[in-house]
Amino acid sequence: MVLVRSSGRRTLTERRAEELRFSVARTALELFALDGGTSTTVEAICERAGISQRTFYRHFAVKEDVVVPLFERSAQAMLEALEEAPASGDVVTALAEIFYPRTMFRDGPPALFQRRFLSVIRDSPEYMLRWYALDEPLTGPIADFLAARGLAGSDQFERRLRGGLILHAARLTYYHWIRADESPDLDELHELLEQAMVSLIASWTPEMGG
């Protein structure tokens, strides 16, 4: 998947279809978190979402695709945040904010619910692959973000390597947060993201001790 801004105004039908897909995905999020797994049936998702199974399969080829709108919208928000981040200022703070939960979670279920859902996704390979596929195109934009701030390295390979390392560091931070025994806290997640970015960027910038 390539993350791009919309090249034109979407029709009302397209906007409604997108919102329906996202609403059904949020319903699946809630059910997966409650059940502690992905065994929830399409029938149960449809009943909770108030749609028919025929409508479900019109928007999702298979059940596993139901999570795609969540990660798709989150990845798009991260892309926009990368593009709109100020050229000056603290890079660590900017990156932590970019990878902080966006659209999928903000103004949504509480942190415990969010962590349960991500734990389910982490333990389900077919769903995890969809998360990875939608995040992976961010590697290039992250490399561009670093390059604009003098942190991209000396050649194209090193640029993409550093972009990939930032993305993977964010994933590992989420995994650590998911596994935490104490009550989950989104502020703690933000602090962990900052810690992860400092650990990486310090090795690239002498002034940070690398």
Salt bridges, closest charged atoms under 4 A:
GLU18 OE1 - ARG10 NH1 1.84
GLU18 OE2 - ARG73 NH2 3.49
GLU19 OE2 - ARG73 NH2 3.01
GLU30 OE1 - ARG48 NH2 3.58
ASP65 OD1 - ARG130 NE 2.83
GLU80 OE2 - ARG5 NH1 3.99
GLU83 OE1 - ARG5 NH2 2.76
GLU84 OE2 - ARG5 NH2 3.46
GLU97 OE2 - ARG102 NH1 3.70
GLU97 OE2 - ARG106 NH2 3.12
GLU97 OE1 - HIS190 NE2 3.68
ASP123 OD1 - ARG122 NE 2.98
GLU136 OE1 - ARG171 NH2 3.03
ASP144 OD1 - ARG159 NH2 2.90
GLU158 OE2 - ARG162 NH2 2.84
